[in-house]
Amino acid sequence: MANKQTAIEWLIQELGEYFPHEIGGIHLMVEKAKQMEKEHIMMAYNDGRINQGLKQNKNAGQYYNETYGK
């Protein structure tokens, strides 16, 4: 299965194409945004498991890594 691309990863790719010289200057902000997005995805996964009563062996970190390949 191919890994999915997050919105932040897509944005980085697009910005890199339009502003190749400036993208390095926003690296720290991009990394912070990626971490925030990862946390939101993991919280949503956990909320879904709890609300749906799913009993899966996989935790949110495993789900994220399998889905987004990180």
C-alpha positions in Angstrom: 0.0 0.0 0.0 1.4 3.4 -0.9 1.8 5.9 1.9 -0.6 8.8 2.0 0.6 12.4 1.9 -0.5 14.8 4.7 -1.7 18.3 3.9 1.5 19.7 5.4 3.7 17.5 3.2 1.7 18.6 0.1 2.2 22.3 1.1 5.9 21.8 1.5 6.1 20.2 -2.0 4.1 23.1 -3.6 6.0 25.8 -1.8 9.3 24.2 -2.8 8.3 24.4 -6.5 7.2 28.1 -6.3 9.8 29.4 -3.8 12.8 27.1 -4.0 15.2 29.6 -2.4 12.9 30.6 0.5 11.7 27.1 1.6 14.8 26.5 3.7 14.0 29.6 5.7 10.7 28.3 7.0 12.0 24.8 7.8 11.4 25.1 11.6 7.9 26.3 11.2 7.2 23.5 8.7 8.6 20.9 11.1 6.4 22.3 14.0 3.3 22.2 11.8 4.1 18.6 10.8 4.4 17.6 14.4 1.1 19.3 15.3 -0.6 17.6 12.4 0.7 14.2 13.5 -0.6 14.8 17.0 -4.0 15.8 15.7 -4.2 12.7 13.4 -3.2 10.4 16.3 -5.7 12.0 18.7 -8.5 11.6 16.1 -7.5 7.9 15.6 -7.7 7.3 19.3 -11.0 9.1 19.6 -12.4 7.0 16.8 -11.3 3.8 18.4 -12.8 4.8 21.8 -16.1 6.1 20.4 -16.6 3.1 18.1 -15.5 0.6 20.8 -12.8 -0.9 18.5 -10.5 -3.4 20.1 -7.5 -3.2 17.8 -4.0 -4.1 18.7 -2.7 -1.2 16.8 -2.1 2.1 18.6 -2.2 5.6 17.2 1.5 5.8 16.6 1.4 2.5 14.6 -1.5 3.7 12.6 0.2 7.0 11.7 3.4 5.3 10.7 1.7 2.7 8.6 -0.5 5.3 6.9 2.0 8.1 6.4 5.2 6.2 6.5 7.0 8.1 9.2 
